[in-house]
Amino acid sequence: VAENWNLPVTMIEADIEEISKRERRSFQSVAREIRRNHLLQSADSLGASRIATGHQADDQVETFLFRLLRGSGPKGLGGMNYREGKLIKPLLNVWRREIEDYCQAAGLSPRMDWTNREMKYERNRIRNQLIPYLEREFSPALRDIVFRTAEILRDEEEVMDSLAEELFQNLAVVREESVQFYVKELARQPRALVRRILRRSIQRVKGELLDVDFLPLEEVAEALEADESFHILMEGGLEVYREYDRIVATKRSVSGESDLRERELPLEGELDIPEAGLVLKTREMDYNRESPIPQGNTVWMDLDKIVPPLKVRGWRGGDRFIPLGMKKIKKLQDFFVDSKVPRRARKRVPIVEDFHKIVWVAGLRMDQRVRIDGDTKRVLEIELRRVG
C-alpha cells in the first residue's frame, strides 16, 4: 500500500513477551504502548502535528465491554477520546459496516488482521462471541446503546476530572519517584474524587494509565474511609500503601532485599557505606564510669560481650534482637513498625552484628545483651555519620 501511494515506512522490532514478563504487564498492553510511543516518535521526526488512527465505533463498544469485565470505573468505561494530544481518531463515530460498505463502493480492498480471529485474546472473544450473543439474546441495538452510554460517561467524567485536578494540585506532595498525600486531607474527599486523585498520582509516577483498574483504586478508597492500613500491588510495577499518616503511590521495588551489601567492620577505624551515604567509625577504649554515655548516633557497647568478627549488612526477613531496655526477643520487622521507620527507609538501615547476634540497629537501638553494666571494663564505641 505504501509503495503504491509513494509513502515512507518505518518499522521497529521489540521482544514484547520478554518486556511483558519483566514489567509484569499483559502482552497486549505492552504492544499498545510500544506502538503508541513509536507513532509519537515518528511524528516528531517527520514534524507531523497529528497522528490519525483507524479506531472506529465498534472498537469503542469492544473497549467498553472489555473494561467493564475488568472492573473499570466511569473513566475507563467512557472509552477512547476523539483526541489525545497528537493522536486523533476521526472514524471513532463510524461503524465498521459503514467503512466496509464505503470500501466496496470505492473498489478498495481493506487489509484484515488475521490475529483478530484468535480466540485466545479476551478482546477477540468479546468481538466474535460476546457481542453477537448479546445482540441475539437481549438487544439488536446493543452497539448503539453501549456507544451512547460511553459518550455520556465521558461527558460526566470531564466535570469530575476538573475537580480532581484542582484537588490534586492542592493536596499532592510530588517527589522524584512517588506521589504522597496526608491521610486526613485525602480522607475528607468524596470517594469518587479520591479514586480520580489516585489515578492522577499513578499517572504522575508511571507516565500513563494502562493497566490501572477500578478495583485497586476502590480498595484504597475503602481502606481510607475505614482508617485502615493497606499495601496494594498493581500491574505495571506500581504499589500504593499507607505509611503512618501518609498515602504513598510509587514504583514497586524490584526486590525486597536490602540495598546494603555485607561488609566487615573493624574494631578500630572507619567503614564507608556509599550506597546509604553513611560512615561507621569505631574505637576501643577503657570504660570510665564517670564519663557520660553518648546518645543518638553514637553507642557504647561492652567489648567483652561482643564475639568478633563484626559485620554490617542490611536487614533480612526473620531478623531478631533484644532492644535495649527490653527482656524479650523482638522481630526487627515489628521493631521497625513500632518505631515508625518508613518501609523504604528500612532497606538502608545498617545492621551491625557479631558472630552470634545483632548488636546494633544503627541509629535506632542497641541490643540489650551488649549493654554496659557494673562489670564493664572495656568499651567499643561506634559512631554513625551521614556524608554528602
Buried (B, 14 or more C-beta within 10 A) or exposed (E): EEEEEEEEEEEEEBEBEEBBEEBBBBEBBBBEBBBBEBBBEBBEEEEEEEBEBEBBBBBBBBBBBBBBEEEBBBBBBBBBBEEEEBBBBBBBEBBBEBBEEEEEEEEEEEEEEEEEEEEEBBBBBBBBEBBEEBEEEEEEEBBEEBBEBBBEBBEEBEEBBEBBEEBBEEBBEEEEEBBBBEBEBBBEBEBBBBBBBBBBBBBBBBEBEBBBBBEBBBEBBEBBEEEEEBEBEBBBBBBBBBBEEBBBBBEBEEEEEBBBEEBEBBBEEEBEBEEBEBBBBBBEEEBEEEEEEEEEBBBBBBBEBBEEEBBBBBBEEEBBBBBBEEEEEBEBBEBBBEEEBEBBEBBBBBBBBBEEBBBBBBBBBBBBBBBBEEEBEBBBBBBBEEEE
